[in-house]
Structure formats: structure tokens, C-alpha cells
Amino acid sequence: MKAGDSQTHVFPLAVLSGKILPRQLFIYENQDIIKKTYLKICSQTGKPGGAARQQAAKMLWDDADQAEWKERAEEVQNDISSYVCSISVK
């Protein structure tokens, strides 16, 4: 497993736990932009990576269409097997 791969494996566990939150799905599906944003925050503010990542995720989530993500999370919840199969081949 490479550094940074841990997030790749966290969301499938959330899927299997039974409750998918829209924010979790958003973060899982937007890892690249969150990473770019938090690296920018780190370089501009000197914040440690974890704090900068949380700030980036919050900023991007606040700007996201949360109703759309709620709907997407419900769709995933209703068809977990198809979603898990689609992410297991990434």
C-alpha cells in the first residue's frame, strides 16, 4: 500500500457498515481536489497536513451541492453491491 492509499479503503468499510453519509461520499469521490486544496493550504498557512485536509474538505463540502450529494448517497445506499463492485476495480 502506498502513502495516501488509506482513504481508498476507508469508504468501502463505511458502505458495508450500512449508513452512507453524503459528506463521506463527497470526500471519497473528491480525494484529488481535496489533496490539491490541502497542499495549497499547507504551503500558504503552514498548517499541518491533517488540519489542512480537514479545512479543505470542509471548504469544498460547504461549496458543494449538498442536496445532490444527499441524493447520490441515497442511491449508493440503495444499490451498495453495484457501488462496491465499481470502486473495487479502481
C-alpha positions in Angstrom: 0.0 0.0 0.0 1.4 3.4 -1.0 1.2 6.5 1.2 -2.2 8.1 0.8 -3.9 4.8 -0.1 -5.7 4.6 3.3 -8.5 6.8 2.2 -9.2 4.5 -0.7 -10.0 1.7 1.7 -12.0 3.7 4.3 -15.1 4.4 2.3 -15.9 0.8 1.3 -15.9 0.0 5.0 -18.4 2.8 5.5 -20.5 1.4 2.7 -20.5 -2.0 4.3 -21.4 -0.5 7.7 -24.8 0.3 6.3 -25.1 4.1 6.6 -23.6 6.3 3.9 -23.4 10.0 4.8 -23.4 12.5 1.9 -20.3 14.2 3.2 -18.4 10.8 3.4 -19.3 10.1 -0.2 -18.3 13.6 -1.3 -14.9 13.2 0.4 -14.3 9.8 -1.0 -15.1 10.8 -4.6 -13.2 14.1 -4.4 -9.9 13.0 -2.9 -7.8 14.5 -5.7 -9.2 18.1 -5.4 -9.2 17.8 -1.6 -5.5 16.8 -1.7 -4.6 19.7 -4.1 -6.5 22.1 -1.9 -5.0 21.0 1.4 -1.5 21.1 0.0 -2.1 24.7 -1.1 -3.4 25.5 2.4 -0.3 23.9 4.0 2.0 25.9 1.8 0.1 29.2 2.4 -0.6 28.8 6.1 2.0 26.4 7.5 -0.8 24.3 9.0 -0.1 20.6 9.5 -1.4 18.2 6.9 -4.3 16.8 8.9 -5.7 20.1 9.9 -5.3 21.5 6.4 -7.0 18.4 4.9 -10.0 18.9 7.3 -10.1 22.6 6.4 -10.0 21.7 2.6 -12.7 19.1 3.0 -14.9 21.5 4.9 -14.4 24.3 2.4 -15.2 22.1 -0.6 -18.1 20.5 1.1 -19.6 23.9 2.1 -19.4 24.9 -1.6 -20.8 21.6 -2.9 -24.4 21.0 -3.9 -25.3 19.1 -0.7 -28.8 18.2 -1.9 -27.2 16.4 -4.9 -24.8 14.5 -2.7 -27.6 13.5 -0.4 -29.4 12.1 -3.3 -26.3 10.3 -4.6 -25.7 8.8 -1.1 -29.2 7.5 -1.0 -28.7 5.9 -4.5 -25.5 4.3 -3.3 -27.2 3.1 -0.1 -30.0 1.5 -2.2 -27.5 -0.2 -4.5 -24.5 -0.9 -2.4 -23.4 -4.1 -4.3 -23.1 -2.2 -7.6 -21.2 0.7 -6.0 -18.7 -1.6 -4.1 -18.0 -3.5 -7.3 -17.4 -0.3 -9.2 -14.9 1.0 -6.6 -13.1 -2.2 -6.1 -11.6 -2.1 -9.6 -10.0 1.4 -9.1 
